[in-house]
Amino acid sequence: MGSLRLVGCFALAFGVAIAASTAQAQDYPVRPVRIVVGFGSGAVADVLARVLAARMSQGLGQQVLVENRAGAGSNLAAEYVTHAPKDGYTLLMATVANSINAVISDLPFDFGHDLAPISLLGVSPHVFVVHPSVGANTLPEFIALAKTKPDQLFYGHSGVGTLGHLSGQLLNALAGVKLMHVPYNSSAQGLSDMLSGRITAMFSPAPTLWSYVEAGKLKALATTGSSRASFAPDLPTMAESGVPGFSTGVWMGLLAPAGTQREVLDKLSRAANEALKSDDVSKPMRTQGIELRGGGPDEFARYIQNESKNWTQAATVAGIKPRAAEKGK
């Protein structure tokens, strides 16, 4: 009888704990929620976080605040959130930098396991441009040319391990070409050499160089997103142009500490998706070249997994030993 009574006590305690946990999820949120941004004030991620927070505050019935913890390419902010309570009150505004860092950097946390996806918020695809002197009018033409000139065509970027650098390495891997990379101290320096014809190609955000494309000084061959960009609906994607599996760009999304209740994640996801429909959010983001996405936790989790696969492959081609591969041993 003693054993049965003990089992009954455990069952009762477990039931009470489950009931309390469910009640907490239903009542959530009962105090302000923080979105931690890994970049300084005025950065695109910061701008999105602030306009999103204002609308989410209305949907959640609690104030949503933004806190900047800039440094180490958003690693400081990500690590901070991984150590936060798993209660949905401290969130991370993650970006593509977090996905890249998780692959090429030795971090004190695991981005793919220590954080729980909530919703993909927006994506800004890059544009793959070449100098007109190359003579390629389409990406297939450029790839055919590159295959005849291994190590003779150069693309610029703003530093090893950046999105521009690894996008070029991903193209090398998926298209079977050998473009040589040229790092610059800034994207402006690379663009200057691009316009003068000193380098052949570049992956870049559209706002940076689209005026040169329209003026005929650069030739846009493709966009890098999974679907065509709203700013250039007639321009095909890299995948459409014969490089299946190629999908890169600047993305931003919300995550919480791993272990946060699914009911809380779903509630946050619904609030974020509703906020994205607002003109208060969509209009300022369009001026930043951001295409709003949305979606639920599972969809965002699959997106992050695909990002990890892409950057691991790109890092391998670039000769950067992927940390993700090391952890998988």
N, C-alpha and C positions, 0 to 999 in steps of 0.2 A: 504493500500500500504506500510505503514511504517513497518508493521510486516513482509510482504513478502520480503521487501528489507533487513530486519534484518536476516531473515532466509537464504536468498541468500548469505549474507556476511559470515554467519557461515559456510554454505556449501562450499563456496569458500576457506575459511581459512582452513577448514578440508581437502579439496582436496589438497591444497598446502602443508599442513603438511604431508599427506600421500605420496605425490610425493617426498618431501624432504627426508623422512625416507627411501623410496625405493631406492633413488639415493645413500644415504649414505651406505646402505647395499650392493649395487652393487659395489661401489668404495672401500669398505672395503677389506683389511686394508690400511690405508694411513700413518701409523706410526708403530713403533715396538710394538709387543705383548709380554706380560709377562705371564709366567707360574709360579705360586707361589707354592712352595713345603713346606710341613709342617714338614720336617725332615732335618737333617744336610747334609752337603756334603759327598758323598760316600754311602749314604743309597740307597737301590734299587730304591725307587721312584725318588731320585735325579738323579741317573744314567740314568734311562729311560727318565726323563724329558729332560736331556741334549742331549742325542742322538736323541730324537724325535724333539727337538727344532731346531737342525741343519738341519734336513731334511724338517721340516715344513717351515723353512725360505725360502727354495728354492721354495716350492709349493705356498706360499702366496705372494712371492715377497717383503716381509718385514722381518726384523730381528725379531726372536722369542728369547726372553731372559728368563733366569731362575733366580728366586729370592727365596732364602731360608728364611723361617720364622718358624724356629723350635720351638716346645714347646707345652705342653699339648696334646700330642698324635695327633698332626695335627689340633687341635681345633683353635689355634691362626691363622693359615693360612686360615682355612675355614671361620672364622668370618671376617677376613680382606677382603676376596673376596666378601662376601655377602654385604659389604658396598661399594664396588667399583662401578664406573659408569657402567650402563648396556649397554656397547658399544662394548664388545668383545675384549677389549684390556688388561683385567686382568682375567686370568683363574686360576683354582685350579687343581693341580695334587692330586686328591682325592684317598684314599686307603680304604681298609676294615676297618681300624681304625676309619674312619669317620662314617661308618655305625654302628659300635659297639657303639661308643661314643654317637651317636644320640639316641640310645636305653637306655643306662645305665647311662648317665650323664645328669646333668641339665645344658643345654647350653643356651647362650643368643641369639641363632639363631636356626632356624629350617632347618636342613640339607636337608630334603625331599622337602621343599617348597621354600627355599631362594636361591637355586642353580639350574641351568638348565643343565641337562646332555648333553654332546656333543658326547663322544664316550668312550666305554670300550676299554682300550688299551691292557691289559694283565692280566693273572691270573696264580698264582703259587699254584697248589693244594698241600695240605699236604698229608702225608702218615700216615695211622693208623697202628702202629706196636705194637706187643706184645712180651713178653719174651718167648723163646721157651719152657720153663718149664710149661707154661700154657697148652700146648698140643693141642691148637686150630690151625688148618691149614687153615681155612676159616672164614670169618666173621660170617656166620650163626652158625658155631660151637662155636665161641666165645660168641655170643649172647645167645645161648642155655645154655652154661656154666654159664654165668652171671646171667641168670634167676634162676639158682639153688643156687646162692651164692650172694644174695642181700647184698650190703654194705660190701662185703668181697674182692672185686677186686678193685685195686687202679690205677688211671692214674695220671701222672704228668703233670704240666704246669708251665709257668713262671709268674703266677700271676692272681689273681681274675679279671675277666673282659677281659682277653686276649683271642685271637683267640683259643689257645689251650684249655683253660678252658671252654669256651662256646661251642666249638665243642663237648667236652665230655658231656656237659649238653644237647646238641641237640640230641646226640645219646641216652642218657637216655630217653628223651622225645619221640623220634620217634620209638625206639626199645622196650620200656617198660622194661628197665633194671635200676639198681641202682648202677652205678659205683661211687666210692668215689674219690674225687679229692684231690691231694696233691700239694699245691703251693710251688714253689722254687724261690729263688732269681734270678736264671738264668736258661736258658734252658740247659746249660752245666751241672749244678748240677743234674737236672732231668734226663738227659741222662746217667750220671754216675750211678745213682741209678737204672735206667732202665736196664743197662748192667749187674749190679750185681744181678738183680732179686728182689730188694727191692720193686719195684712197678711193676705193671702188664702191663700197656699199656701207649701209648702216641701218640698224634697227633703232627707231626713235619714236617718242610720243608724237602724235600728229600735230598738236599745237606748236611744237618746236620748229617744224619744217614745212608745214602744209602750204604756206605762202610761196615757198620756193618750188614746190610741186606745181602749183597753179601757174607760176611764172615760167615753167618749163626749164628751170635750172636744175631740177632733180626729177627722176622718173620713179614713181611709186609702182611697185610690182605686185604687192600683196599686203594685206593686213594679217596680224598674227593671232587674232582671236578665234574662238570656236565657231563664230558666225560672223557674217558681214557687218562692218561697222556702219553706224547710222550716218556718220559724216562722209562716208564714201560708199554708198550702197552698190555701186557698179564695180567696185574694186574687189576681186576675189580674195579669199583667205589663202593662207599658205597651204592648208590641207586641200582646198579645192584645186589648187594649182599643182598638184602632184607630189605633195609632201604630207601624206596621211599621218595623223598623230601629232602634227605640229600645232600646238596651242600655247601661246605665252601672252603676257601682258601684265600690267599693274592691276592687281585685284585687292579688294578690301572686304573684310568680313568680321563678324562678331564671334568670339569664343568665350567660354567660361572655364573655370577649373574643372578638370576631369572629376567625375563623381557627383557633379551637380544633378539633382533630380531631373528626370526626363520631362516631367510636367512643367517644371520651371523653364527648361530649355524651350519647350514648345510655346509657352506663354510669351517668352522673350522673342521668339521667332515670329509669332503672329504680330506682335507689336511692331517689330522692325519692318515686316512686310507691309503692314498698313501705312507706316511712316513713309516708305519708299514711293507710295502712290501719290503722296502729297506734292503739290507744286512747290511748297516751301523747301522740299528736299530735291526734287527732280530738276528744277530750273537752275539753281546754283551749281549742281553737279554737271549739267550739260555744258556750262561755260568752262568747266575744268576738264572736259573731254572724257568724263566718266559716264559709262552706260550702266544704268541701274539694273540689277538682276533679281535678287530675292530668292526664295526657296527655303526649304526646311533643313533641319540638322543632318539628316541622312544624305541628302543631296550635296550639301556642303562638304560632308566627310569624304564623299567620293571624289569631289573636286580636288580636295587637298591631297588625297592619295595619288591622283593622276599628276598633280604638280610635283610631288616627291619623285615619282617615276621619271618624269621629264628631266628634272634637274640632276638627278643621279646619273642619267645617261649623258647629259651635257657635260657634267663635271668629269666623268670618266674620259670622254673624248678630249677635254681640255687638259688632261693630265693632273687634275685635282682629285686627290683620293677622297671619294665620298665618305663622310662620317657615317651616313646612314648604312652604307655597306658594312662598315666596321662593326656597328652595333648589332648587325644581323648575324654576325659570326657566332 
